[in-house]
Amino acid sequence: MLDMTVKLAGVALKDPVVVASGTFGFGREYSQFYDLGELGGICAKGLTLHPRNGNPAPRIAETPMGILNSVGLENPGVDAFIAEELPFLRQFDTKVIANISGNTPEEYGIMCEKLSAAGVDMIEVNISCPNVKAGGMAYGTRPDLAAEVTETAKKNAGNVPVMVKLSPNVTDITEIAKAAEGAGADALSLINTIRGMRIDVDTRRPVLKMNTGGLSGPAVLPVAVRMVWEVSQAVSLPILGMGGVAKGEDAAQLMLAGATAVAVGTAMFADPYAPLKVRDGLADIAERQGLSAVSELTGGAKPW
Ligand SMILES: Cc1cc2nc3c(=O)[nH]c(=O)nc-3n(C[C@H](O)[C@H](O)[C@H](O)COP(=O)(O)O)c2cc1C
């Protein structure tokens, strides 16, 4: 029997496949397809201290092998999540990871305090959203600011592990990873979306109302694998790898590069069952290779 369990910052997951923040809402729609308890974990939609409407439409566009989005953190706010969405998610036998974005380090702190008291399993600190003006990616592109947000989050999160979500929109992602580790992060997740743009050649208008957006989907997988590999060598924190995962082989690549667990996002827009298929595909690969535990894949790449 293959052991599919993994531990991410002390949190036991029944298997290494979770769903990525912002691509699964709070699970209500997907729960019509399958028991959410089949998932290793759920990264809930990104929360802010106060409710947000997000950016004006159009805010999603297709691209070759992916999508561009400029949703801009539309969400009901952290209090509504705790009152209405967390009890719903708690019905399922899976881990709940709250994802937060703030305009100031203090806002991150207040949200961590509330979510820790509410009893989420982990807090994913988003310092990498390319679609909001304040906060978001600004924190993820400067080591000093990344450290400040991480430190404030840790101070206010009590016993709940803090996972810092890194931006790929930097020259050297290991600098930010090291800053987060130095400030006490328990885990890292990567990658968020890569800034991109698409233009309608007849109207000459950008296809997204915000002009630019974040690229996700299969096109970004090789970037994610490279960045997970670089970060895993630079820090000793566990990594949740993501970016373009659509099948077991994609997840296995991220694990071999150094990820402890993986998240599936954009692939679910075409196939809601994608995370379950990724899990089964991963198990097939581990079995084919004669492993006794899927965790043996982590960090197993053999660079030339
Ligand atoms: C529509 C959409 C909304 C997203 N919202 C969030 C969010 O609220 N917080 C966050 O940390 N990441 C967010 N992301 C980024 C994803 O969690 C993930 O890091 C990225 O899409 C790469 O994975 P994928 O290629 O499997 O989608 C969003 C992505 C998409 C496509």
The ligand as a Gaussian input file, in Angstrom:
#p B3LYP/6-31G(d) Opt

LIG

0 1
 C       -8.898000      33.605000     -11.056000
 C       -7.741000      33.450000     -10.095000
 C       -7.834000      34.008000      -8.821000
 C       -6.769000      33.885000      -7.922000
 N       -6.879000      34.409000      -6.663000
 C       -5.871000      34.240000      -5.760000
 C       -6.014000      34.697000      -4.421000
 O       -7.062000      35.233000      -4.022000
 N       -4.953000      34.545000      -3.573000
 C       -3.787000      33.930000      -3.979000
 O       -2.854000      33.803000      -3.174000
 N       -3.643000      33.456000      -5.231000
 C       -4.659000      33.595000      -6.130000
 N       -4.520000      33.085000      -7.404000
 C       -3.276000      32.387000      -7.792000
 C       -3.415000      30.864000      -7.680000
 O       -3.684000      30.467000      -6.350000
 C       -2.130000      30.152000      -8.179000
 O       -1.040000      30.582000      -7.400000
 C       -1.826000      30.426000      -9.642000
 O       -3.012000      30.535000     -10.400000
 C       -0.928000      29.351000     -10.280000
 O       -1.529000      28.071000     -10.247000
 P       -2.405000      27.459000     -11.490000
 O       -1.595000      27.678000     -12.730000
 O       -2.615000      26.020000     -11.145000
 O       -3.694000      28.239000     -11.517000
 C       -5.577000      33.201000      -8.321000
 C       -5.509000      32.643000      -9.602000
 C       -6.568000      32.747000     -10.497000
 C       -6.459000      32.114000     -11.851000

